[in-house]
Amino acid sequence: MNKVRYRIAVLAGSSVIIAILIVMVIFNITIRHKIERDAYNSLSSETVSAYEGASIYMPESIIISKDDNGKEVAPFFMTPKEKSIMEWYGPEERKGILKAVIDGNTYYLKKEEKDELGDTVYMGGYYVTDDDGEDDMYSVETSIATSGDIESMISYIDVTGEIKMIGRMDIFFILTALLIGTISAASGYCIGRRLEQNQLAQKQFFENTSHELKTPLTAIQGYAEGIEKGIMTDIAKTGQVISAQTSKMSRMIEEILCIARIESGAVRLEKETVALDELIQDCLMPFEGTVQNKGLEVKLGLSDIKVEADADRLEHAISNLLINAIKYAQTRIEISCSSKSICISNDCPPISDDVLKHIFDRFYTGRDGNTGIGLSLAKEIIELHGWHIRAKRLDNGIMFSVEFE
């Protein structure tokens, strides 16, 4: 059981990381494919022209001419990038559109020989700076070279910036995956811990419930055997004990089943107009004998208030609150109702923060071994009505308030 939290943490964290990494891979494949496609489209044109705007790339060109002796001559002025490209081609025969990494930069290149070139080849262009210092207009150079003036031409597209951007995005994806994966793992760990606590609480609950069910069954069995063997001669008293134990066991089973039905959504409220003062007095009536035997003072502050509720369900919830109040009250019980709430309070020994925090928990077992299933059922019924129930510690007791708004 104690490994549940770790399994959920690993599952949650790894699932998020794997999902983000899959998105990163798809992003890489998609963007790299688009870069390659656009570069191929730009370099596939027979003439590299400044007027072609079909692609986002504008290929740059290196014109290789020939001297009087027929030798290839590179341009007089070349950038370091162009020199690297010339050296990469060298004397080797490299045909078609190629992708190359040269000096850490990524290029798409195409070399065309003299017989592959058209009549004219555009050599370049530049931006014209206007009066405000901004580069606003692209101007086409008028200088051209004819196919008779050149031996070959290398067209190239530098996509280094895009590749570096993809690398930075990859780092972002990885860091995001690690961060969100860590958060997910931590959340999964917390959820797993709560599940473990809930499983442990359920185990304790069913152990205590089994014990509480076994107690009346043992009593019933003992009295039944006593009657069978003729040991029990006071049949009337024996019958009362058996009846009381049977009622206790039946009520506990009914409350467990009722909680299960509410949780499954099988319970449907049949609402009607209910007078709260009459309902509370009807709930108190069966406990008059217990109240008198314990010598408790009952103080009522009931108003003529009506609400829309399922009378039977609400009576069950109020009865459970009264049973709890009577069970733990030392000298008095106070019950009041208004247009906004029903309040039931009693004096009792001091209540710890832990008990107050878990007092409505379904599987919580107190130090005295009581399961508190009655309060849990009361909470379920109150919330099924769309209301709220709260427990508040008083100076010398506790108060339960059912709030309608």
FENJO-V129919 format. One record per residue. RES is the residue in three letters. SS is DSSP state (a for helix, b for strand, c for the rest). PSI is psi in degrees with one decimal (NA if undefined). BURIAL is 1 if it has 9 or more other ideal C-beta (glycine too) atoms within 8 Angstrom, else 0. Layout:
RES_SS_PSI_BURIAL ; RES_SS_PSI_BURIAL
//
This chain:
MET_c_-37.0_0 ; ASN_c_-1.7_0 ; LYS_c_-3.8_0 ; VAL_a_-44.0_1 ; ARG_a_-38.6_1 ; TYR_a_-38.0_1 ; ARG_a_-44.2_1 ; ILE_a_-39.9_1 ; ALA_a_-46.5_1 ; VAL_a_-43.6_1 ; LEU_a_-46.1_1 ; ALA_a_-47.9_1 ; GLY_a_-47.4_1 ; SER_a_-36.3_1 ; SER_a_-44.2_1 ; VAL_a_-45.4_1 ; ILE_a_-45.5_1 ; ILE_a_-41.7_0 ; ALA_a_-45.1_0 ; ILE_a_-38.6_1 ; LEU_a_-35.3_1 ; ILE_a_-42.3_0 ; VAL_a_-39.7_1 ; MET_a_-42.8_1 ; VAL_a_-44.6_0 ; ILE_a_-41.7_0 ; PHE_a_-45.4_1 ; ASN_a_-49.3_1 ; ILE_a_-43.8_0 ; THR_a_-49.6_0 ; ILE_a_-43.2_1 ; ARG_a_-38.2_1 ; HIS_a_-39.6_0 ; LYS_a_-42.1_0 ; ILE_a_-46.2_1 ; GLU_a_-42.1_1 ; ARG_a_-45.0_0 ; ASP_a_-39.0_1 ; ALA_a_-43.3_1 ; TYR_a_-41.5_1 ; ASN_a_-40.6_1 ; SER_a_-40.3_1 ; LEU_a_-12.8_1 ; SER_c_-15.2_0 ; SER_c_142.1_1 ; GLU_c_-33.3_0 ; THR_c_128.1_0 ; VAL_c_105.6_1 ; SER_c_143.9_0 ; ALA_c_-15.1_0 ; TYR_c_-8.1_0 ; GLU_c_113.8_1 ; GLY_c_17.6_0 ; ALA_c_-25.4_0 ; SER_c_157.4_0 ; ILE_c_-10.7_0 ; TYR_c_141.9_1 ; MET_c_104.5_0 ; PRO_c_145.1_1 ; GLU_b_154.9_1 ; SER_b_146.6_1 ; ILE_b_113.5_1 ; ILE_b_122.6_1 ; ILE_b_113.5_1 ; SER_b_-172.2_1 ; LYS_b_146.3_1 ; ASP_c_-171.1_0 ; ASP_c_-24.5_0 ; ASN_c_1.5_0 ; GLY_c_12.3_0 ; LYS_c_148.4_0 ; GLU_b_134.2_0 ; VAL_b_124.8_0 ; ALA_c_160.5_0 ; PRO_c_149.6_1 ; PHE_c_-41.2_0 ; PHE_c_122.7_0 ; MET_c_143.7_1 ; THR_c_162.3_0 ; PRO_a_-35.5_0 ; LYS_a_-44.5_1 ; GLU_a_-36.7_1 ; LYS_a_-41.3_1 ; SER_a_-38.7_1 ; ILE_a_-42.2_1 ; MET_a_-42.9_1 ; GLU_a_-34.9_0 ; TRP_a_-40.6_0 ; TYR_a_-50.2_1 ; GLY_c_-146.7_0 ; PRO_c_-5.4_0 ; GLU_c_152.0_0 ; GLU_c_104.0_0 ; ARG_c_110.2_0 ; LYS_c_157.1_0 ; GLY_c_-172.7_0 ; ILE_b_124.3_1 ; LEU_b_153.1_0 ; LYS_b_131.7_1 ; ALA_b_146.0_0 ; VAL_b_112.1_0 ; ILE_b_120.5_1 ; ASP_c_38.9_0 ; GLY_c_-4.1_0 ; ASN_b_148.1_1 ; THR_b_128.1_1 ; TYR_b_154.4_1 ; TYR_b_126.3_1 ; LEU_b_154.7_1 ; LYS_b_125.8_1 ; LYS_b_127.2_1 ; GLU_b_130.9_1 ; GLU_b_173.6_0 ; LYS_a_-42.8_0 ; ASP_a_-9.7_0 ; GLU_a_-12.1_0 ; LEU_c_156.0_1 ; GLY_c_-165.2_0 ; ASP_c_-36.9_0 ; THR_b_152.5_1 ; VAL_b_129.1_1 ; TYR_b_135.1_1 ; MET_c_-20.0_1 ; GLY_c_-172.9_0 ; GLY_b_176.3_0 ; TYR_b_161.2_0 ; TYR_b_139.7_0 ; VAL_b_128.7_1 ; THR_b_128.1_0 ; ASP_c_-169.6_0 ; ASP_c_-30.3_0 ; ASP_c_9.4_0 ; GLY_c_6.9_0 ; GLU_c_142.5_0 ; ASP_b_100.4_0 ; ASP_b_-27.9_0 ; MET_b_132.2_0 ; TYR_b_126.0_0 ; SER_b_138.2_0 ; VAL_b_128.0_0 ; GLU_c_144.9_1 ; THR_c_-11.3_0 ; SER_c_131.7_0 ; ILE_b_165.0_0 ; ALA_b_136.6_1 ; THR_b_161.2_0 ; SER_c_-19.8_1 ; GLY_c_-16.7_0 ; ASP_c_-10.6_0 ; ILE_b_156.2_1 ; GLU_b_-40.2_0 ; SER_b_171.0_1 ; MET_b_135.6_1 ; ILE_b_118.5_1 ; SER_b_137.5_1 ; TYR_b_154.0_1 ; ILE_b_125.4_1 ; ASP_b_112.7_1 ; VAL_c_21.5_1 ; THR_a_-42.6_1 ; GLY_a_-42.1_0 ; GLU_a_-41.6_1 ; ILE_a_-41.2_1 ; LYS_a_-37.3_0 ; MET_a_-41.3_0 ; ILE_a_-39.5_1 ; GLY_a_-42.8_0 ; ARG_a_-37.9_0 ; MET_a_-36.4_1 ; ASP_a_-43.5_1 ; ILE_a_-41.5_0 ; PHE_a_-44.5_0 ; PHE_a_-43.9_1 ; ILE_a_-45.6_1 ; LEU_a_-40.7_0 ; THR_a_-42.6_1 ; ALA_a_-43.6_1 ; LEU_a_-42.0_1 ; LEU_a_-52.6_0 ; ILE_a_-35.4_1 ; GLY_a_-40.7_1 ; THR_a_-43.7_1 ; ILE_a_-43.2_0 ; SER_a_-40.4_1 ; ALA_a_-41.3_1 ; ALA_a_-42.0_1 ; SER_a_-42.2_1 ; GLY_a_-37.0_1 ; TYR_a_-44.4_1 ; CYS_a_-42.9_1 ; ILE_a_-42.9_1 ; GLY_a_-39.4_1 ; ARG_a_-39.4_1 ; ARG_a_-37.0_0 ; LEU_a_-40.9_1 ; GLU_a_-43.8_1 ; GLN_a_-39.4_0 ; ASN_a_-39.9_1 ; GLN_a_-42.1_1 ; LEU_a_-41.7_1 ; ALA_a_-40.8_1 ; GLN_a_-41.7_1 ; LYS_a_-47.0_0 ; GLN_a_-39.5_1 ; PHE_a_-49.4_1 ; PHE_a_-31.8_0 ; GLU_a_-45.8_0 ; ASN_a_-38.4_1 ; THR_a_-41.4_1 ; SER_a_-39.6_0 ; HIS_a_-43.9_1 ; GLU_a_-32.2_1 ; LEU_a_-33.2_1 ; LYS_a_-32.0_0 ; THR_a_-54.0_1 ; PRO_a_-33.1_1 ; LEU_a_-40.0_1 ; THR_a_-43.5_0 ; ALA_a_-45.6_1 ; ILE_a_-44.9_1 ; GLN_a_-41.4_0 ; GLY_a_-45.2_0 ; TYR_a_-36.9_1 ; ALA_a_-41.8_1 ; GLU_a_-35.8_1 ; GLY_a_-40.2_1 ; ILE_a_-41.6_1 ; GLU_a_-37.9_0 ; LYS_a_-0.8_0 ; GLY_c_10.2_0 ; ILE_c_-41.5_0 ; MET_c_112.6_1 ; THR_c_-25.6_0 ; ASP_c_85.8_0 ; ILE_a_-38.4_0 ; ALA_a_-46.5_0 ; LYS_a_-40.5_0 ; THR_a_-41.8_1 ; GLY_a_-38.2_0 ; GLN_a_-42.4_0 ; VAL_a_-46.7_1 ; ILE_a_-42.0_1 ; SER_a_-41.7_0 ; ALA_a_-42.7_0 ; GLN_a_-37.0_1 ; THR_a_-41.2_1 ; SER_a_-41.3_0 ; LYS_a_-45.0_1 ; MET_a_-41.2_1 ; SER_a_-40.5_0 ; ARG_a_-41.0_0 ; MET_a_-43.6_1 ; ILE_a_-42.1_1 ; GLU_a_-39.4_0 ; GLU_a_-39.4_1 ; ILE_a_-45.0_1 ; LEU_a_-36.4_0 ; CYS_a_-42.9_1 ; ILE_a_-41.8_1 ; ALA_a_-40.0_0 ; ARG_a_-40.2_1 ; ILE_a_-43.2_1 ; GLU_a_-35.1_0 ; SER_a_-7.6_0 ; GLY_c_12.4_0 ; ALA_c_-15.6_0 ; VAL_c_127.1_1 ; ARG_c_126.0_0 ; LEU_c_137.3_1 ; GLU_c_88.5_0 ; LYS_c_146.0_0 ; GLU_b_170.9_0 ; THR_b_122.3_0 ; VAL_b_130.2_1 ; ALA_b_115.0_1 ; LEU_a_-39.3_1 ; ASP_a_-40.6_1 ; GLU_a_-40.2_0 ; LEU_a_-43.9_1 ; ILE_a_-40.2_1 ; GLN_a_-37.7_1 ; ASP_a_-36.0_0 ; CYS_a_-33.1_1 ; LEU_a_-30.3_1 ; MET_a_-45.8_0 ; PRO_c_-15.4_0 ; PHE_c_9.3_1 ; GLU_a_-41.3_0 ; GLY_a_-43.4_0 ; THR_a_-40.7_0 ; VAL_a_-44.2_1 ; GLN_a_-41.2_0 ; ASN_a_-35.4_0 ; LYS_a_-6.2_0 ; GLY_c_36.9_0 ; LEU_c_145.9_1 ; GLU_b_126.7_0 ; VAL_b_119.2_1 ; LYS_b_121.0_0 ; LEU_b_138.5_0 ; GLY_b_67.7_0 ; LEU_c_135.7_1 ; SER_c_158.1_1 ; ASP_c_82.4_0 ; ILE_c_138.0_1 ; LYS_b_140.2_0 ; VAL_b_161.7_0 ; GLU_b_113.6_0 ; ALA_b_165.3_1 ; ASP_c_108.7_1 ; ALA_a_-44.3_1 ; ASP_a_-45.0_0 ; ARG_a_-44.0_1 ; LEU_a_-37.8_1 ; GLU_a_-38.8_1 ; HIS_a_-45.2_1 ; ALA_a_-45.7_1 ; ILE_a_-38.4_1 ; SER_a_-41.1_1 ; ASN_a_-39.2_1 ; LEU_a_-38.7_1 ; LEU_a_-40.5_1 ; ILE_a_-44.1_1 ; ASN_a_-42.7_1 ; ALA_a_-45.0_1 ; ILE_a_-37.8_1 ; LYS_a_-39.8_0 ; TYR_a_-5.6_1 ; ALA_c_142.9_1 ; GLN_c_-43.1_0 ; THR_c_-27.2_0 ; ARG_b_160.5_1 ; ILE_b_135.8_1 ; GLU_b_131.8_1 ; ILE_b_129.9_1 ; SER_b_157.9_1 ; CYS_b_148.0_1 ; SER_c_-173.9_0 ; SER_c_-13.1_0 ; LYS_c_-23.1_0 ; SER_b_166.4_1 ; ILE_b_129.8_1 ; CYS_b_129.7_1 ; ILE_b_118.8_1 ; SER_b_157.2_1 ; ASN_b_154.8_1 ; ASP_b_143.0_0 ; CYS_c_169.5_1 ; PRO_c_158.7_0 ; PRO_c_141.6_0 ; ILE_c_130.5_0 ; SER_c_161.4_0 ; ASP_a_-36.5_0 ; ASP_a_-42.6_0 ; VAL_a_-42.6_1 ; LEU_a_-36.4_1 ; LYS_a_-35.8_0 ; HIS_c_14.5_0 ; ILE_c_-27.0_1 ; PHE_c_1.7_1 ; ASP_c_138.3_1 ; ARG_c_-38.1_1 ; PHE_c_18.8_1 ; TYR_c_136.4_1 ; THR_c_123.5_1 ; GLY_c_176.3_0 ; ARG_c_-27.6_0 ; ASP_c_0.9_0 ; GLY_c_-4.7_0 ; ASN_c_141.4_0 ; THR_c_-24.4_1 ; GLY_c_24.5_1 ; ILE_a_-26.9_1 ; GLY_a_-41.5_1 ; LEU_a_-37.1_1 ; SER_a_-43.0_1 ; LEU_a_-40.6_1 ; ALA_a_-42.8_1 ; LYS_a_-42.9_1 ; GLU_a_-44.5_1 ; ILE_a_-43.0_1 ; ILE_a_-46.3_1 ; GLU_a_-27.3_1 ; LEU_a_-28.7_1 ; HIS_c_-8.4_1 ; GLY_c_13.5_0 ; TRP_c_-174.7_1 ; HIS_b_147.6_0 ; ILE_b_136.7_1 ; ARG_b_151.4_0 ; ALA_b_129.3_1 ; LYS_b_131.5_0 ; ARG_b_130.9_0 ; LEU_b_174.3_0 ; ASP_c_-37.5_0 ; ASN_c_34.6_0 ; GLY_b_-150.2_1 ; ILE_b_151.2_1 ; MET_b_133.5_1 ; PHE_b_129.2_1 ; SER_b_128.3_1 ; VAL_b_113.5_1 ; GLU_b_128.7_1 ; PHE_c_-20.6_0 ; GLU_c_NA_0
//
